[in-house]
Amino acid sequence: MDVYELGDLITFGPSNGLYKSEEFIGSGTLLLDIKSLYRGFTADFSEARRVQITEKEQKKYEVLRGDILINRVSKKPGGVGKAVLVSEVEEPTVYESNMMRFRVDTTKVIPRFLVQYLASDMSRQELLSKANISNQASINQETVKSLKVILPSLVEQKRIAAIAQKADRLRRTRRYALQLGDTYLQSVFLEMFGAQQPSFERMTLSEVCLKIFDCKHYTPPYVPEGIPLIKTNDVVPGFFQFGNTVYVSPEEYEKLTDVNKPEQGDIVFAREGSFGVASYIADNRKYAIGQRMMLLRADKRQVNPIYLTHFLNSPPTQENLLKVSMGTTVQRVNVGDVKDLPVSVPPLPLQEKFAQIVQQFERLRAQQREGDRQAEHLFQTLLHRAFRGELTPQESNDEPASVLLEEIGAEQAKAEAEAKAATQMMGDTAEYLGTKAKQQDTEPIQLTLPGLE
């Protein structure tokens, strides 16, 4: 296989996308943004916003079938370099400024093969090694053009693209199941505590917390093994996602936690970076918290920590946080402003019932996350072998690619069955909660929910 620089394969671009202030957004021409890149190898237009543009801007930034879009700026390093192939365009569409667009010479490279190559760990690690990482990660046009691409023949590219597409389908199925889980818990929260419920007591965050701690404002030295340091990238709504965990020594842990030591049930809140995202510590392991984080210790006589975590992540609270946030390129909020956040405080038994639903559902979510991890591993294994020319046995004792494909097929069937079961369970539960919401004035809500017994 030959090795090229990506710039040698490009016939147009790369060029940065359109920047427009919010006042131009709301109606007009479809605007593809970063969210559209995260749905697989085909751009997703379903949630694209619209923007008011001139004829000149439309001509300059219009997306055409066969274009490749690549993310050039991201709050998280893992976000830069993500790419998507635009396989269809139903109406005039432009792309926004955090992305670059380019077109390739199809006599040398098949666009779908190239996008899969860009999704491989090999490619992404090279881009990240050249990225500018400060408050956010970014790459420029020269970085993209200098990327090394291992290129087999066009026939082999087609074969690899077809095989990788099967593995990607498994990834998307797994991620769809996880998205269903996010929607499910949001629905349960709104059903139990939303606008249709009676008005609950209102307090401030400082009034429902025993303590609110700020972080230490320095980056500690990391060690290969030790005590996990929770960083903003590790916090997603409701749980931790330790993909690139870093550790500190016991001595450093003592320095970071001399005023407070995170405990089981504490809430970790990102006030910058993953702005406004909260999760709670579900186990009794030792943790330290990194920069730009806060630690909330709920007064359990008034609020359940799991309820408070989901309240902080709810859309109304996120809107309140935006009102008091600062920063243009990076949003952040002061500790003092967070303390004054209004908190809706339902009766404690109702909060605890919600917390039990969350805990029961988290067991299913843990299985889903493991399934997602395995699907990503299979996908990267396949790409790694494909781009090293290992899908065709080189020696008699090499494991044939068919074994990997059989494994992908089995995982796909399992993932589809789980997604179907999860969809059914959530539908049953939504119907159940709707019924119970009408009955709750006359009887207590039961804890056993369909599918979560």
N, C-alpha and C positions, 0 to 999 in steps of 0.2 A: 504494500500500500504506500501511496505517496503522501508527503506532508506538505501542506500549503499554508500560507498566511491567509486569513479570511479576506483580507483586502484584495488578494489576487482573484478571489471568486466573486467579488461584488461588482455589479454593473451600474448601480445607482445607490448613492448614499455612502455611509450612514449620515442621516441628518436628524437633528433634534426636532421635537414636535412643537405644537402650538401652545403658547402661554396666553391665557386670558384670565382676567380677574373675575371674581365671583359674580360681578354685576352683569356679565355677559352670558352667564350660564343659567339655563332653565328652559329655553325653547330654541328651536332652529335646527342646526345640523348635528347629527350624532357625533359624540365625542368619546373615542375609546380611551380609557384610562387604565391605571395599573391593575385594577380589579379584573379587567377583561383578560389579563395575561395569566391568571391563576386558575383557569378552568381547563387546562389541558392544552392540546396542540391546536385547537381551533379557537379563534377569538370569540368571546362571548358578548353578544350585543344586548342581551336581555336587560342588563342593568345600566347600560350606557346612558350618560346624561346628554343633554343637548346644549348647544352654544350658538350665540349669534356671531357670525363671521362675515367678512367681506368676500367678494368673488375672488380677489387675489389670494386671500388666505386659504380659501377652499382649494384653489388650484395648487398651492404650494404644499399643503398638508394632507391632501386627500389620500385615503388608504385604498389600495387596489388589490384585487385578487392576486395572490402569490407574493405579496409583501411579507417581509419578516419584521416584526416589532420586537425590540429588546429593551428591557428596563435598565435605565442608566442611573437612577437615584432611588435609594431606599433607606428607611429608618433602620432596617436590619440588614447586616451584611449579606445574609442569605438571599435577600430580595434582588440584588443587582445581578444582571445577566440573565434573568428569566426571560424566555423568548416565546413567541407564538407565531404560527403561520396563519395568515389571513386566507382562508380557503373559500370564503364567499362574502360578498358585500351586496346587501339588498337595496341600499339607498346610499347617497353620498355621505361619507363618513371621514372625519379627521381624527388625528391622534394627538394626545396632550404632551406637554413639554418634558415630563419625566421619562419619556421613551425616545428611542431612536428607531428610524425605519431604514431598511435597505432591501435591495433586490439582488439576486444572484444570477450568474451565468448558468442556465439550466443545461448547457452542453457539458458542463463539468460536474455540477452537483445538483442533486435532487433536493428541493427546498425542505420537504418533510424529513429527509435524512439529516439535513443540517440542523434543523430545530431539535431533533432528538439528540444530536451530538452536543448541542448547546446545553441540553438538560443533563448531560452526564457529569458525574463528579469530577472527571478529568478536566473537562472544559471549565466548569464552574470554579474549580480550585485555581486554575490559571488566571481567570478573570479577577478573582478575589485577591490573588497575590499582587495584582497591578492596581487594585482599586484604591481610591483615596478614602480613608476611613477616619472620620473625626466625629462630629455629632451625628452624621449620617454617612452612608457609604455611597460612592459614586464612581462611575467609569466614564471615560470620554471616547470620542470617535477614534482616536489613534489607538487606544487600548483595544477596541473592538477589531480594528483592521489588523492588528498585530497578532491576534489570537491564532494559535496553531490548530490546524484541522487535519486529521488523518483521513485520507480519502481513498476508499477502494474504487473498483470499477463501477460504472453506472448500474450494471446488472446486480452487483453485490449490494450497492446502496439501496436498490429497490427491495431486495430480500431482507436486509436488516431493518429497513423502515417498516415493512409489513410485520415482522416479528415483534419489534419494539412497540408497535401500535397495540398488539394484544396485551403486552405487559402494562402499557399505559391505561388500557381499559380497566384492568384490575385496580390500578391506583385510583382512578376516578371513582370507581364503585365504592372503594373503601372510604374515600374522602366524602362522598355523598352521604354514607352512613353516619359519619361524624357530624356533618352539617345538620342532618336530621336530629341528632342528639342536642345540638345547640338550640335549634328551633324548639324542640320539645320542652326543655327546661325554661326557656323564655316564656313559652305559652303557659306552662303551669304557674309560673310566677305571676304573670299578668292575670290569669284566671283567678288566682287566690287573693292578689293584692292590688289589682288594677283599678281603673276608673269606675268599674261597675260595682265595686265593693263599697261598704260603708266607709265614711271618713275616719281615718285613724289619727291618733295623737301625733303631733309634730314636735320633734325636738331637734337639737343640733347634734352634729357628729361628736363634738366634745362632750355633750351631755350623756350620750349613750356609750361612751368609751371610758374605761378606767384610766387609760394612758394613750397618748399619741406620741410616738417617737420619730424623730428625724434620723436619717442615716449619717454615717461618718462621710465627710466630704473629701475622700481621697480613694485612689485605686490601690488596693492592697496587693502585695506580691502573691502570685499564685504558686501552688506546689502541685506535683503530679497526683498526690493522694492526700486526703485530709478531710476537712469539713466543707460541705457544699456552700458556695456563695450564691445567693439568689440575686440575679441581675434582672434588669428590666426586660431583656429578651426572653427570660425564662417564664415570665408571668403572662398567662393568657386568661381570659375571663373564667374564673371559677377554679382553675387548677394550674399546676406548674407543668411546663413542658421543657424538661431538661434534655435538650438535644446536644448542647455543647457545654456541659457543666464544667465549671472551674472550681478549684478547691483552695482553701487557705489552711495554713498550719494551725495547730491548737493555740500557739502563742498569739498569732494574728487574730484568731477568733476571739480571744480574751480582750484584745484591744478594741475590736469592732463592737463588742457587746458588753463593754464595761458598765455602761449605763443601763442597758436592758439586754436580756437574752430572749430571742424569739422562742415562743412556747407553742405547743399544740393548741390550735384554736385561734391563734393570732392571725390577723389579716395583713397581708403584704400589699401595699398600694404604690403603684408607679406614678410619681408626680411629674415625671419627665421621661422622654423616650417612648415607652409603651404607655403614653399619657392616659391617666384615668383608669387603668385596668387594675382590678383587685382579685386576689386569690387568698385562700386561707391555708394554713398549715394543718394538714390532716393527720400527721403522725408525730411521734415524739422524738424524731431524730434531731440532732443539733444542726442548726442552720445559721449562717451569717447573712446579712443583707448588704447589697452593694450600693453604689452611689445612686442618687436620684430616686431613692425609695423611701417609703415611710412604713412604720409598723403600728398597727392599731390593735389595741387590746380591748375587746368589747366587754361592757358590763353585762354579764350574762343574766343578771336579774331583770334586765330590760330588753336586751336584744340577743338573738341567737347569732353567733358569728357567721354561720352559713347563710342565714337570711340577710344579714348585713352585707355580706360579700356580693350577693346577687342584687341587692338593692343598689349598691355602688355601681355595679355594671349595667344597671337598667338604663334605657334610653332617657327617661326624664332626668336622672342624676347626671348622666353624661352631658346633657344640655346645660345643666347648672354649672358643671365644671368648666365648660367652654366659656361661659359668661365671665368667670373669674380668672381664666387662664391668661398667660402672657406669652410673648414670643411670636415671631412671624414665621421663620423657617422651622423652629422646634417649639412646640407648645409645652408649657410647664405651669405649675401652680405652686403657690406658697403654702407652707404648713398652716399659717394663720387662716388663710382662706378655706382650706380644707376643714379646719375645725368648725367653721361656721356653716358648713353645708347642712341644709335641712334634711332630716331623716324621718320618714313615715314609720311609726311604731305600732304595728298591729298587736293584738293580744298575744302574749308570749306562747300560749299553747298552739295558736295558729302558726306562728313562726316555726315552732319545733316540729310541727307536722310537715311543713314544707321542707325543713332540713332533713327529715327522715326520707322523704321522697327523693331528695337529691342524693343522699348517701346510698340508697338502694340503686338508683339509676347509675351512680358512678361506677358500680361494679360492672355494669354492661359497657359503660364508656371505656373502662380499662381494657376490656376485651377488644373493643373497636380500635382503640389506639394501638394495641399490639398488632392487630390485623393490618392497620395502616403502615406501621413500621415494617412489617414483613413484606408488604406489597412494594414499598419503596426499595427495600433491600433486593428483592427479586428483580425489580426494574433496573436498578443500578448494576447488579451482577450481569444482567443480560447485555446492557450497553457496554460494560467493561469488556466482556468477552467479544462482543461484536466488533468493537473498534480496535481490538487487538488481533482480529482475524481468527478468533478461536471458536466461532460457531461451526466451522467446518473442521472435523477432527484432523489434527496434524499427525497424530501417532495412533497406533492401534488401541492403546489403553486410554486415550482421551475420552472423557465423558461426552457423548453426543449432545447437541443442542436440544434434541427431542426430549431428553430427560427434563431439562429446564422448562420446556414448553408444557410438558405434562404437569409439572408442578404448578405452573401458572394457571393452567386450565382448571386444576382441582381447587386452587385458591379462589379463582373467579366464581366457580359454582358455589363455594362456601360463602363468599362475600355477597353474592346476589341473594342467597337464601337469608342471610342475616339482615340485609337491607329491607327485604320484603317483610320479615318478621318484625323488625323495628318500626316500619311504617304502620303495620297493623296494630301493634301495641300502642303507638302514639295516638292513633285514631280512636282506639277504644278508651284510652285514658282521657283524651280531650272530651269525649262524649260523657264519660263518667264525671269529670270535674264540672262540666256544664250543668249536669243534673244536680250534683251536690251543692253547687253555688246557689241554686234556687232553694235548696232544702236547709241551708246552714242556719237560717234563723230559728228553725225548730228542732234541729238535731245536730250533734257534732259530726265533723268530717271523719270518716274512717281512714285508717292508715294504709290498708291493703288496696293497691291499685291494680287494675288489669295488667298482666304482663310483668308485674314487679312483686309478685307474691314471694 
